[in-house]
Amino acid sequence: MTNDQHLWHNFKAGDKAAFEQIYRQEIGFLGSYGRSLCSEKSLVEDCIQELFVEIWKSKSNLADNISIRSYLLVALRRKLLKPAQKIAVVDLPVEMSDDDHNIEDKIINAEGMEWTKSTLDKAIELLSRQQKEVLNLKFYQDKNYDEISAMMGITYQSCRNLVSQAVRQLQNNAILYKKSVYK
C-alpha cells in the first residue's frame, strides 16, 4: 500500500490528522489548478473549501483505491466549471506560488523557444479556455494523457490531439504577436 493509499484509507476511517494532511499536501495544487480555470480567486477558494467539507461528510461513500490528487482536481474542476460558465470568468492563473513552476516556463523549456515571457503571455491569451486548461494540466500539473482525458471527460486520442493543437496554436499566436511587435 502506497503512502497515498494508506493516507486515504485512514481518512476514510475518520482520521482527522489524515484529512488535515491531505488538505495541506493538496491545497497548493488545487489553488493553482483552480486559478487556471477561473480568475475569481474567492470563487476558487470557496469551491476548495466546499470540496473538503463535502469529502469529509461523505468519506465513507468514497472509492477506496484512487489517486488523491487526481480525484480532488477532477472534483474541483466540476465545482468550478458550473459557476464559471454562468459568470464567464475563465482565464489563466492570476498568481502562482513561488515554489510552483508556471506553465509559461515549462512550455518555453519544453519547446526550446527563445520567446520572451510577455510574448508567451499574449499568445496564451488568444487560446480557448479548453486549450489553456489542457496545457495547464499537461505542462503545469505534469499530468499524463490518461489522467487529463479522465479529468476533462474526453477520449485519450482527443486529449492528445487537443494538446498538439494547443501547442501549435500557441506557437502560431506567438509568431503572429512577435511579427506585429517588430514591424
For each residue, the residues with C-beta under 8 A, 3 or more apart:
1: 5 6 9
2: 5 6
3: 6 7
4: 7 8 67 68
5: 1 2 8 9 65
6: 1 2 3 9 10
7: 3 4 10 11 18 21 22 68
8: 4 5 11 12 18 22 64 66 68
9: 1 5 6 12 13 64
10: 6 7 13 15 17 18
11: 7 8 14 15 18 19 22 59
12: 8 9 59 60 62 64
13: 9 10 18
14: 11 59
15: 10 11 18 19
16: 19 20
17: 10 20 21
18: 7 8 10 11 13 15 21 22
19: 11 15 16 22 23 52 56 59
20: 16 17 23 24
21: 7 17 18 24 25
22: 7 8 11 18 19 25 26 68
23: 19 20 26 27 52
24: 20 21 27
25: 21 22 68
26: 22 23 29 30 68 69 72
27: 23 24 30 31 48
28: 31 32 97 99 100
29: 26 32 33 69 72 73 141
30: 26 27 33 34 48 51 72 73 76
31: 27 28 34 35 44 45 48 97
32: 28 29 35 36 93 96 97 100 140 141
33: 29 30 36 37 73 76 77 136 137 141
34: 30 31 37 38 44 47 48 76 80
35: 31 32 38 39 41 44 93 94 95 96
36: 32 33 92 93 103 132 133 136 140
37: 33 34 44 77 80 81 84 90 129 133
38: 34 35 43 44 80 83 84 89 90 91
39: 35 89 90 91 92 93 94
40: 43 44 84 87 89
41: 35 44 45 94 95
42: 45 46
43: 38 40 46 47 80 83 84 89
44: 31 34 35 37 38 40 41 47 48 80
45: 31 41 42 48 49
46: 42 43 49 50
47: 34 43 44 50 51 76 79 80 83
48: 27 30 31 34 44 45 51 52 76
49: 45 46 52 53
50: 46 47 53 54 79
51: 30 47 48 54 55 72 75 76 79
52: 19 23 48 49 55 56
53: 49 50 56 57
54: 50 51 57 58
55: 51 52 58 59 62 72 75
56: 19 52 53 59
57: 53 54
58: 54 55 61 62
59: 11 12 14 19 55 56 62
60: 12
61: 58
62: 12 55 58 59 66
63: 66 71
64: 8 9 12
65: 5
66: 8 62 63 70 71
67: 4 70 71 147
68: 4 7 8 22 25 26 71 72
69: 26 29 72 73
70: 66 67 73 74 143 147 150 151
71: 63 66 67 68 74 75
72: 26 29 30 51 55 68 69 75 76
73: 29 30 33 69 70 76 77 141 151
74: 70 71 77 78 150 151
75: 51 55 71 72 78 79
76: 30 33 34 47 48 51 72 73 79 80
77: 33 37 73 74 80 81 151 152
78: 74 75 81 82
79: 47 50 51 75 76 82 83
80: 34 37 38 43 44 47 76 77 83 84
81: 37 77 78 84 85
82: 78 79 85 86
83: 38 43 47 79 80 86 87
84: 37 38 40 43 80 81 87 88 89 90
85: 81 82 88 90
86: 82 83
87: 40 83 84
88: 84 85
89: 38 39 40 43 84
90: 37 38 39 84 85 129 132
91: 38 39 94
92: 36 39 103 121 124 125 132
93: 32 35 36 39 96 102 103 136
94: 35 39 41 91
95: 35 41
96: 32 35 93 100 102
97: 28 31 32 100
98:
99: 28
100: 28 32 96 97 140
101: 105 106 140
102: 93 96 105 106 140
103: 36 92 93 106 107 124 135 136 139 140
104: 107 108 117 120 121 124
105: 101 102 108 109
106: 101 102 103 109 110 139 140
107: 103 104 110 111 120 135 139 167 170
108: 104 105 111 113 115 117 120
109: 105 106 112
110: 106 107 139
111: 107 108 167 171
112: 109
113: 108 171 174
114:
115: 108 119 120 123 174 178
116: 119 120
117: 104 108 120 121
118: 121 122
119: 115 116 122 123 174 177 178 181
120: 104 107 108 115 116 117 123 124 170 174
121: 92 104 117 118 124 125
122: 118 119 125 126 173 174 177
123: 115 119 120 126 127 170 171 173 174 177
124: 92 103 104 120 121 127 132 135 170 173
125: 92 121 122
126: 122 123 169 173
127: 123 124 131 132 135 166 169 170 173
128: 131 132
129: 37 90 132 133
130: 133 134 152 162
131: 127 128 134 135 162 165 166 169 170
132: 36 90 92 124 127 128 129 135 136 166
133: 36 37 129 130 136 137 152
134: 130 131 137 138 148 152 159 162 163 166
135: 103 107 124 127 131 132 138 139 140 163 166 167 170
136: 33 36 93 103 132 133 139 140 141
137: 33 133 134 140 141 143 147 148 151 152
138: 134 135 141 142 143 145 148 163
139: 103 106 107 110 135 136 142
140: 32 36 100 101 102 103 106 135 136 137
141: 29 32 33 73 136 137 138
142: 138 139
143: 70 137 138 147 148 151
144: 147 148
145: 138 148 149 156 159 160 163
146: 149 150 156
147: 67 70 137 143 144 150 151
148: 134 137 138 143 144 145 151 152 159 163
149: 145 146 152 153 154 155 156 158 159
150: 70 74 146 147 153
151: 70 73 74 77 137 143 147 148
152: 77 130 133 134 137 148 149 159
153: 149 150
154: 149 158 159 162
155: 149 158 159
156: 145 146 149 159 160
157: 160 161
158: 149 154 155 161 162
159: 134 145 148 149 152 154 155 156 162 163
160: 145 156 157 163 164
161: 157 158 164 165
162: 130 131 134 154 158 159 165 166
163: 134 135 138 145 148 159 160 166 167
164: 160 161 167 168
165: 131 161 162 168 169
166: 127 131 132 134 135 162 163 169 170
167: 107 111 135 163 164 170 171
168: 164 165 171 172
169: 126 127 131 165 166 172 173
170: 107 120 123 124 127 131 135 166 167 173 174
171: 111 113 123 167 168 174 175
172: 168 169 175 176
173: 122 123 124 126 127 169 170 176 177
174: 113 115 119 120 122 123 170 171 177 178
175: 171 172 178 179
176: 172 173 179 180
177: 119 122 123 173 174 180 181
178: 115 119 174 175 181 182
179: 175 176 182 183
180: 176 177 183
181: 119 177 178
182: 178 179
183: 179 180
